[in-house]
């Protein structure tokens, strides 16, 4: 039980963390407010903050990371660098102009645009146009005319250094090696031939090349030795390289200005709708800008191959299995990982830059070969003295910090003491199961696997369980601006609509977002959120895991489980009343001497135990909750407790043996059922379990949590009895369905038409149970030779059994005919599907013999049921004719 409880604690804690993460975003919103102040007050406040940060730069060491974790991060970086897997280079990176830092590929979300779209971009008052292709012309030198190119990012033309054409394109043969002239700065743009990039059938067949701001152009620039001209500042403004006309403009403001300037020069051609994929930062929603920056990178090729092999060889199992294909697709196409970040807080890059006294350029990082990676400054200084003997030098540590996923990727190692060779590391690495959200399969899981294999020599864990992501009831991502975010504490404790709206007002939404958020709250929670408690929320979240990629959380379902908790209390209250104050459970029970209903409930309990344990071990948690809920609700409460009530309503000695057996069985069911349910609902089960009497001289555990989890009891299994009860309960449900809704409490006569001695014997055995559960006054058993009484509603249970309910003038023949028609249609559909399966090509050759026999048995049963329904229709028509 402890193993399952720990696993569920991880699952629920992670889901509730994701559930609550919107509150953390207030920090980001505060940062956005600083940016608004910057725009409003000309940067004065932000400059003051920067000066304050500079004055506190010395305090970085005062707020150090955990020493052991920091030591491990440094060790990992040094080892990977020595193995040639970490290097520093000028490369094109994903730059976030809001955060002013590089971000990794998997931190970029891609929005597919089908047409012209106006989008809100952080830092801009007006929406920005995307999803268009803008054509313009570059004038050619020596009066040769012009060449037309097209782009979705017109502002980047300020950094163009060439124009590419296909070498076989006859339209441009005469321009090979010639130059175009930049209209704003006079820069000469060489016309180059590149068959790898240019498709002569697309557009004009000429492509502008901006090596510093486009991944494809970057590769062209390297192939043709072009200039790489960066035109953006770190916060996304045009720098001096973009020309005095546009310098200082935000990039999307410059986009409009460039178009207007081209129009003035007569070089603008047109704007067309264009499908495109727009990259935005997953944290800030800012449009990602490709920019050349000196950064630290991890070469992932060999580590990714090891990660692929680990999953293919089943050393690591990903659950649900469908995500294995995502794993393969990502690792097979992995690119080098940019691990440096231009942020203030984090694990600082353990690299020092060597500046020599006689250097002409003393700027940090100006020479990429001057970096020394070491565990500390002392080691770096020794290395520098060896590398530059006799030189006067000084060291400056790289101010950049490492991507948080670099340190997170070491988690399975560092928690066990790595890089030290600890007893914990030897005993517990690799670990068994990782439970996490599917959204960080690559952010975190893949990095842990690559790091674990490279540095730990083995996979970090054997199984990865990925839980779904929580959405609202409509399937939308939870967003504060939509007002659909739900705090789990609001579900546990409940909150009025007024309280929900007040919490929105206490947040930091802007006025327009606040209006939208309030409307969303009013629509989704017009009466507020009812108090549900921890157990109901926990059970609901686990039950929802059947939705493998997302949880569309409907609070009404959580409320339903809260009501079910009440039913558990009522079941225990009933039991305590029937067990009595002096009841002592027996140490053992003789199942063979019990009434059939007691044997049955223990048998189905045994089956529920087996299915629950199997589901838990297969990580099919939703199946486990469904099994437990069904047993408690539909078998224990709806059937068993109702069935044994007559034993306690009479003091007759005739029922004394049945009463005693029922008490013992009821206690077994409740005690075992609570232990079965405990990992899913720990609080209510603990409370109820403590109230149950314990067997005499038993070694009672102090808590249900440390009790043994239920296991199969061979003596309880009774398949024959279960099959009989299935028929009985089916008959009960059919009789109940025949009752008119207007007088459902009236007890009427019922009849069971049995076709064969075996079914008649079964109904005879459970006759009193059927009467009790179906709330009829009497049940008469008929054979095929008996006449069915008049004014009866009919229902077919199976080919051997039909049930009738006497309505005594309340019979609605049209309604009865409609019931029979619907049942007939349902069976005919099943028959048609099964016939198609049997008649399919290759069925008789490929299907196993036992499957073919079972299909024929099902088909025969369906045909027999159709005959029974046809006979019932005839009898109904005859009754109508007689009337």
QUICOR-V265968 format. One record per backbone hydrogen bond with DSSP energy under -1.0 kcal/mol. NH is the residue of the N-H (numbers start at 0). CO is the residue of the C=O. If there is no record, write none. Layout:
# QUICOR-V265968
{{NH	CO} {NH	CO}}
This chain:
# QUICOR-V265968
{{4	0} {5	1} {6	2} {7	3} {8	4} {9	5} {10	6} {11	7} {12	8} {13	9} {14	10} {15	11} {16	12} {17	13} {18	14} {19	15} {22	19} {25	22} {26	23} {28	24} {29	25} {30	26} {31	27} {32	28} {33	29} {34	30} {35	31} {36	32} {37	33} {38	34} {39	35} {40	36} {42	37} {43	40} {46	42} {47	43} {48	44} {49	45} {50	46} {51	47} {52	48} {53	49} {54	50} {55	51} {56	53} {58	55} {59	56} {69	65} {70	66} {71	67} {72	68} {73	69} {74	70} {75	71} {76	72} {77	73} {78	74} {79	75} {80	76} {81	77} {82	78} {83	80} {84	79} {85	79} {86	296} {88	294} {90	292} {92	290} {94	288} {95	100} {99	95} {100	95} {102	93} {106	103} {107	104} {108	279} {110	277} {112	275} {116	129} {118	127} {123	120} {127	118} {129	116} {132	271} {133	150} {134	269} {135	148} {136	266} {137	146} {139	144} {140	178} {143	140} {146	137} {148	135} {150	133} {155	152} {156	153} {157	154} {158	155} {159	156} {160	208} {162	189} {163	206} {164	191} {168	165} {171	168} {174	171} {175	172} {176	190} {177	174} {179	188} {180	138} {181	186} {185	181} {188	179} {190	177} {191	162} {193	164} {197	193} {201	198} {204	201} {206	163} {208	161} {212	209} {217	213} {218	214} {219	215} {220	216} {221	217} {222	218} {223	219} {225	220} {232	236} {235	232} {237	248} {238	230} {241	238} {242	239} {245	242} {246	242} {247	237} {248	245} {250	235} {253	249} {254	250} {256	252} {257	253} {258	254} {259	255} {260	256} {261	257} {262	258} {263	259} {264	260} {265	262} {266	261} {268	134} {271	132} {273	130} {275	112} {277	110} {279	108} {280	285} {281	106} {284	280} {287	278} {288	94} {290	92} {292	90} {294	88} {296	86} {297	336} {298	84} {303	299} {304	300} {305	301} {306	302} {307	303} {308	304} {309	305} {310	306} {311	307} {312	308} {313	310} {314	309} {315	309} {316	461} {318	463} {322	319} {323	320} {326	322} {327	323} {328	324} {329	325} {330	326} {331	327} {336	297} {338	295} {340	400} {342	340} {348	399} {350	348} {351	371} {352	395} {353	369} {354	393} {356	391} {358	355} {365	362} {369	366} {371	351} {373	349} {379	375} {380	376} {381	377} {382	378} {383	379} {384	380} {385	381} {386	382} {387	383} {390	387} {393	354} {395	352} {397	350} {400	340} {401	346} {402	338} {405	402} {407	403} {408	404} {409	406} {410	407} {412	409} {413	409} {414	410} {415	412} {416	413} {417	412} {419	416} {421	419} {425	421} {426	422} {427	423} {428	424} {430	459} {433	462} {435	464} {437	466} {439	436} {440	437} {443	439} {444	439} {445	440} {447	443} {448	444} {449	445} {450	446} {451	447} {452	448} {453	449} {454	450} {455	451} {457	451} {461	431} {462	431} {463	316} {464	433} {465	318} {466	435} {468	548} {470	550} {471	475} {474	471} {482	478} {483	478} {489	486} {490	486} {491	487} {492	488} {493	489} {494	528} {499	495} {500	496} {501	497} {502	498} {503	499} {504	500} {505	501} {506	503} {513	509} {514	510} {515	511} {516	512} {517	513} {518	514} {519	515} {520	516} {521	517} {522	518} {523	519} {524	520} {527	524} {528	494} {531	490} {532	491} {536	532} {537	533} {538	534} {539	535} {540	536} {541	537} {542	538} {543	539} {544	541} {546	543} {547	545} {550	468} {552	470} {552	550} {556	553} {558	554} {559	555} {560	556} {561	557} {562	558} {563	559} {564	560} {565	561} {566	562} {567	563} {568	564} {569	565} {570	566} {571	567} {572	568} {573	569} {574	570} {575	571} {576	572} {577	573} {578	574} {579	575} {592	589} {593	590} {598	594} {599	595} {600	596} {601	597} {602	598} {603	599} {604	600} {605	601} {606	602} {607	603} {608	604} {609	605} {610	606} {611	607} {612	608} {613	609} {614	610} {615	611} {616	612} {617	613} {618	615} {619	614} {620	618} {623	619} {624	620} {625	621} {626	622} {627	623} {628	624} {629	625} {630	626} {631	627} {632	628} {633	629} {635	630} {636	631} {637	632} {639	634} {640	635} {642	638} {643	639} {647	644} {654	651} {655	652} {658	654} {659	655} {660	656} {661	657} {662	658} {663	659} {664	660} {665	661} {666	662} {667	663} {668	664} {669	665} {670	666} {671	667} {672	668} {673	669} {674	670} {675	671} {676	672} {677	673} {679	676} {680	676} {684	680} {685	681} {686	682} {687	683} {688	684} {689	685} {697	694} {699	697} {706	703} {715	712} {716	713} {721	717} {722	718} {723	719} {724	720} {725	721} {726	722} {727	723} {728	724} {729	725} {730	726} {731	727} {732	728} {733	729} {734	730} {735	731} {736	732} {738	735} {742	739} {745	742} {749	777} {750	803} {751	779} {752	801} {753	781} {754	799} {759	755} {760	756} {761	757} {762	758} {763	759} {764	760} {765	761} {766	763} {769	765} {770	766} {771	767} {772	768} {773	769} {775	770} {776	747} {779	749} {781	751} {785	782} {792	804} {794	802} {796	800} {797	800} {801	752} {802	794} {803	750} {804	792} {805	748} {806	790} {809	806} {815	811} {816	812} {817	813} {818	814} {819	815} {820	816} {821	817} {822	818} {823	819} {824	820} {825	821} {826	822} {827	823} {828	824} {829	825} {830	826} {831	827} {832	828} {833	829} {834	830} {835	831} {836	832} {837	833} {838	834} {842	839} {845	841} {846	842} {851	847} {852	848} {853	849} {854	850} {855	851} {856	852} {857	853} {858	854} {859	855} {860	856} {861	857} {862	858} {863	859} {864	860} {865	861} {866	862} {867	863} {868	864} {869	865} {870	866} {871	867} {872	868} {873	869} {874	870} {875	871} {876	872} {877	873} {878	874} {879	875} {880	876} {881	877} {882	878}}
